[in-house]
Amino acid sequence: GTFNFISIFRPEEAIARVTAVLQLVSHQKKIPFKPLMRLRAEISSKEKKHVFTALNEILIDRGSRVQAVSLDIDIKGQRLANVTGSGVIISTPTGSTAFSLSAGGSILHPKLPAILITPLCPTQLSLKPVVIPASYTLTISGTTSRINPLVSVDGQCSIELSSDAQLFISKSDYDLPIIIDSGSSLPNWISKVQSLFPGRSFPQVSPRL
């Protein structure tokens, strides 16, 4: 992304970093990396099935139309919520600092095995972002919606969710490995979070005895 939240290397370091990795490979040494969780999205209807993988988020929204969409969100056969409004964002911990953050979603640490659900301009003012375990599978449908919602995966594609179709979202079996420094990535993550709030610092809380 343009903010480079998960990036720990500057663009001018690219050649040197690639050279260092190739040297590790030539000497058969271990390359330091961390896996980033991804989402699997499956749109299933009577006629066809589409399967996608997302690193950041899966957006289900109304697109450029002015009418609101109505989305039923189920987990394990139980209704979690009905979101009526502009749509909903389903994001990974990596994607929690992307579109979801702009929509009021929470920030998740990259190592947290979780899925974030962020409503977009819901008419139900009590609806707030929800974090669920990554082991859960979400089922989303628009059977009660006046218009067919659009499904976008990392902003790269847009497919209409017909009234007879269901969208299944779950943790992908295939994480995305990215190369890191051999040290801990926690200080880098904390500094990036702090950069989201310029001019402010997190309060120091004294432990209670």
Rosetta blueprint (number, residue, H / E / L):
1 G L
2 T L
3 F L
4 N L
5 F L
6 I L
7 S L
8 I L
9 F L
10 R L
11 P H
12 E H
13 E H
14 A H
15 I H
16 A H
17 R H
18 V H
19 T H
20 A H
21 V H
22 L H
23 Q H
24 L H
25 V H
26 S H
27 H L
28 Q L
29 K L
30 K L
31 I L
32 P L
33 F E
34 K E
35 P E
36 L E
37 M L
38 R L
39 L E
40 R E
41 A E
42 E E
43 I E
44 S E
45 S L
46 K L
47 E L
48 K L
49 K E
50 H E
51 V E
52 F E
53 T E
54 A E
55 L L
56 N L
57 E E
58 I E
59 L E
60 I E
61 D E
62 R L
63 G L
64 S L
65 R L
66 V L
67 Q L
68 A L
69 V E
70 S E
71 L E
72 D E
73 I E
74 D E
75 I E
76 K L
77 G L
78 Q E
79 R E
80 L E
81 A E
82 N E
83 V E
84 T E
85 G E
86 S L
87 G E
88 V E
89 I E
90 I E
91 S E
92 T L
93 P L
94 T L
95 G H
96 S H
97 T H
98 A L
99 F H
100 S H
101 L H
102 S H
103 A L
104 G L
105 G L
106 S L
107 I L
108 L L
109 H L
110 P L
111 K L
112 L L
113 P L
114 A E
115 I E
116 L E
117 I E
118 T E
119 P E
120 L E
121 C L
122 P L
123 T L
124 Q L
125 L L
126 S L
127 L L
128 K L
129 P L
130 V E
131 V E
132 I E
133 P E
134 A L
135 S L
136 Y L
137 T L
138 L E
139 T E
140 I E
141 S E
142 G L
143 T L
144 T L
145 S L
146 R L
147 I L
148 N L
149 P L
150 L E
151 V E
152 S E
153 V E
154 D L
155 G L
156 Q L
157 C L
158 S E
159 I E
160 E E
161 L L
162 S L
163 S L
164 D L
165 A L
166 Q E
167 L E
168 F E
169 I E
170 S E
171 K E
172 S L
173 D L
174 Y L
175 D L
176 L E
177 P E
178 I E
179 I E
180 I L
181 D L
182 S L
183 G L
184 S L
185 S L
186 L H
187 P H
188 N H
189 W H
190 I H
191 S H
192 K H
193 V H
194 Q H
195 S H
196 L L
197 F L
198 P L
199 G L
200 R L
201 S L
202 F L
203 P L
204 Q L
205 V L
206 S L
207 P L
208 R L
209 L L
